[in-house]
Amino acid sequence: MIPYGKQDISQADIDAVVAVLESDFLTQGPMVPRFEQVVADHVGARHAVAVNSATSALHIACLALDLGPGDWLWTSPVTFVASANCGLYCGASVDFVDIDPATYNLCPKALRTKLEQARVEGRLPKVVVAVHLCGQPCDMAAIGELAQEYGFRVIEDASHAIGGKYQGEFIGNGRHSDITVFSFHPVKIVTTAEGGMALTNDDQLANRLNLLRSHGITRDPALMTHEPDGPWYYQQVDLGFNYRMTELQGALGVSQMSRLDQYVARRHELARRYDDLLAHLPVTTPWQHSDSYSGLHLYVVRLQLDKISASHRQVFERLRDGGIGVNLHYIPVHLQPWYRQLGFRAGQFPEAERYYAEAISLPLFPTMTTEEQHEVVQALEEALEQ
Ligand SMILES: *Cc1c(COP(=O)(O)O)cnc(C)c1O
């Protein structure tokens, strides 16, 4: 089976992890801060807080922005469930904004319309989570402008997008958002096995994220309610979690980051070849912004179902049966039983549902060979012809 995504682990990565195992610190040592510095410097953010997953990063990002009961979090229905669940963790309510049929990202026009209505009804969101689906940046300038106008905070879920650029600048620099989140799960662009990070330019948000990742405990006298009782002293000043990243992961992350630009360049090379090889087939290949550089975590095609006799499901099954590890990113979140139980139903976000009826993620990973790519294209040709 050719998987849809796959990590690349080098000897240097292995050596870096083994060196940590032989060192004094398996957690809370020097490697996680180094990893944070490397990522912050690379993308141009002031602060980076590494945690054990992007899901944890989204959770503490919402808490740092004071999201709580009575508040609303809005996001795209076409995303991994974690982009919405983070709102529910905080006791907030979640709602969705339909996607732009060209970019598959949350549509800024639909966002404006929904905001106008929400203002009338007095239920404006406190937080909007903008997801850069497949690595393709959202229209952050438009979302940032709406944030100013309607007074909401913005989290970028950039789980697919590290190494990508929006208007010439790396995603994660926070120009149009409050907090950006990266994921380092093995299928993502760089990996720490499990892991995530929250980046911000705001000193206070960074303090809050730091506290929340480790029990709400501080050893910094400046953050305490009174002078330390002695050198042993720490204070719990917030209700936090144990969301810490290990030193093994930090070392792996530092090592992986040295190949980030190479990885994204290779993904672009493979995507361009897919674009060429698929041009004659009844599929819609991913549209790319001219002023953006996608991280290209995923290469999603949409079947032109009016031009083929097979169903979406049949094409998908034929590919899987043919050894092609295709996937579907994503089942719209509002159609999940957990969200239906909250009152969502089919038909509410028609562009997202149309996308779901047609989308297939083809294999894309930096170590993919030309032969593997031809195998995928041939299998797709056959699956569409039958
Ligand atoms: C993978 C992913 C997450 C969750 O990442 P974890 O590190 O596995 O917690 C969140 N949002 C999106 C869009 C993702 O793809």
The ligand as an SDF file (V2000), in Angstrom:
LIG
                    3D

 15 15  0  0  0  0  0  0  0  0999 V2000
   -3.8490   16.8050   12.7850 C   0  0  0  0  0  0  0  0  0  0  0  0
   -4.7320   17.9670   13.0170 C   0  0  0  0  0  0  0  0  0  0  0  0
   -5.0550   18.4210   14.2990 C   0  0  0  0  0  0  0  0  0  0  0  0
   -4.6600   17.6890   15.5420 C   0  0  0  0  0  0  0  0  0  0  0  0
   -3.3040   17.4700   15.6170 O   0  0  0  0  0  0  0  0  0  0  0  0
   -2.7160   16.5050   16.7650 P   0  0  0  0  0  0  0  0  0  0  0  0
   -1.2810   16.9580   16.8450 O   0  0  0  0  0  0  0  0  0  0  0  0
   -2.8590   15.1220   16.2540 O   0  0  0  0  0  0  0  0  0  0  0  0
   -3.4580   16.7550   18.0010 O   0  0  0  0  0  0  0  0  0  0  0  0
   -5.8210   19.5630   14.4270 C   0  0  0  0  0  0  0  0  0  0  0  0
   -6.2790   20.2140   13.3430 N   0  0  0  0  0  0  0  0  0  0  0  0
   -6.0040   19.8060   12.0930 C   0  0  0  0  0  0  0  0  0  0  0  0
   -6.5200   20.5820   10.9350 C   0  0  0  0  0  0  0  0  0  0  0  0
   -5.2400   18.6540   11.8980 C   0  0  0  0  0  0  0  0  0  0  0  0
   -5.0050   18.2160   10.6670 O   0  0  0  0  0  0  0  0  0  0  0  0
  1  2  1  0
  2  3  1  0
  2 14  2  0
  3  4  1  0
  3 10  2  0
  4  5  1  0
  5  6  1  0
  6  7  2  0
  6  8  1  0
  6  9  1  0
 10 11  1  0
 11 12  2  0
 12 13  1  0
 12 14  1  0
 14 15  1  0
M  END
$$$$
